Amino acid sequence: MIEASDSSAAIAALAQTKPEFTLLGFLNDAMAPGERIGGVPVLGPFLSWRELPEDATFVAPLHKAGAMRERVAIVADLGIPEHCWTTIIDPRSAVASDAVIGLGCFVAPFASIGPGACLGSHTVARIGAHVSHDCTVGSFVFIGTNAVVCGYSKLHDGAYIAPSATIRDRCTVGTFAVVGLGSVVSRDVPDFVEVAGSPARRKPGPAGGGQGP
Ligand SMILES: CC(C)(COP(=O)(O)OP(=O)(O)OC[C@H]1O[C@@H](n2cnc3c(N)ncnc32)[C@H](O)[C@@H]1OP(=O)(O)O)[C@@H](O)C(=O)NCCC(=O)NCCS
């Protein structure tokens, strides 16, 4: 697992209970090989994925508000082939039988993904998050704990929905846009824009510390 967020702890705990998984360890650029995270060893830096067994698969919950563009670039630059990414769906989540979930995603305990919803690659739905029916969620999107994305909404690539935010039905959240904690989005959020509050209002400057186009 390519490690940088507290999704990692949840995924590690789940993997350790599943006979079909062997959690080899974490890849971590900030810690030395052999150090442990919750008892699980750090195997080496991110780039050492190439030294792992050929059948090793990966998940990379690197999402962080204000740093989504850099994190997407880190994942892309690793050059991990598509077939080496794994998707982890916690058995305590509720995923509709016709929902489509891409490679490298993590659906946490008590998250729910409704009928007709579609998630791209490397997207995370944290504990208790709800993605309602017919939503279209892009790649490397973060949907925080207890966030609610109502029906027919669209979250574009790299969007960050902080915990407990609510997205009104049929709203669009743009590419790399950020929706703050507990916000209620009732209008479309343009690409690269940060909004917060209820109703959510635009904050000055682009999302992610001045990295907009
Ligand atoms: C929206 C957000 C990105 C803004 O961060 P920021 O640009 O650093 O803004 P600040 O914290 O400096 O706050 C600026 C102002 O906006 C207000 N504000 C910040 N977040 C807000 C929110 N979610 N709702 C309403 N107001 C908010 C602050 O109270 C402050 O108001 P003030 O100037 O009157 O005191 C941030 O608050 C946020 O929600 N980050 C997500 C954190 C997260 O996801 N944590 C969980 C990780 S698992």
The ligand as an ORCA input file, in Angstrom:
! r2SCAN-3c Opt
* xyz 0 1
  C     -12.592     24.842      3.206
  C     -11.170     24.746      3.667
  C     -10.334     24.012      2.601
  C     -10.668     26.178      3.860
  O      -9.395     26.175      4.397
  P      -8.558     27.558      4.481
  O      -8.496     28.148      3.101
  O      -7.278     27.231      5.174
  O      -9.462     28.516      5.277
  P      -9.309     28.984      6.812
  O      -9.267     27.821      7.729
  O      -8.165     29.977      6.858
  O     -10.662     29.754      7.050
  C     -10.969     30.963      6.393
  C     -12.356     31.364      6.814
  O     -13.328     30.445      6.293
  C     -14.057     29.818      7.365
  N     -14.207     28.400      7.034
  C     -13.234     27.484      6.825
  N     -13.768     26.297      6.534
  C     -15.100     26.451      6.586
  C     -16.183     25.565      6.399
  N     -15.978     24.286      6.071
  N     -17.421     26.065      6.506
  C     -17.633     27.372      6.835
  N     -16.629     28.254      7.025
  C     -15.396     27.802      6.901
  C     -13.183     30.012      8.594
  O     -13.949     29.992      9.764
  C     -12.580     31.358      8.322
  O     -13.509     32.350      8.590
  P     -13.072     33.722      9.305
  O     -12.084     34.363      8.375
  O     -14.344     34.485      9.449
  O     -12.450     33.321     10.606
  C     -11.019     23.965      4.989
  O     -11.656     24.617      6.046
  C     -11.554     22.569      4.895
  O     -12.735     22.296      5.014
  N     -10.589     21.623      4.687
  C     -10.867     20.223      4.622
  C     -10.204     19.536      5.795
  C     -10.529     18.075      5.792
  O     -11.044     17.523      4.852
  N     -10.205     17.438      6.917
  C     -10.499     16.031      7.101
  C      -9.439     15.135      6.544
  S      -9.897     13.475      6.715
*
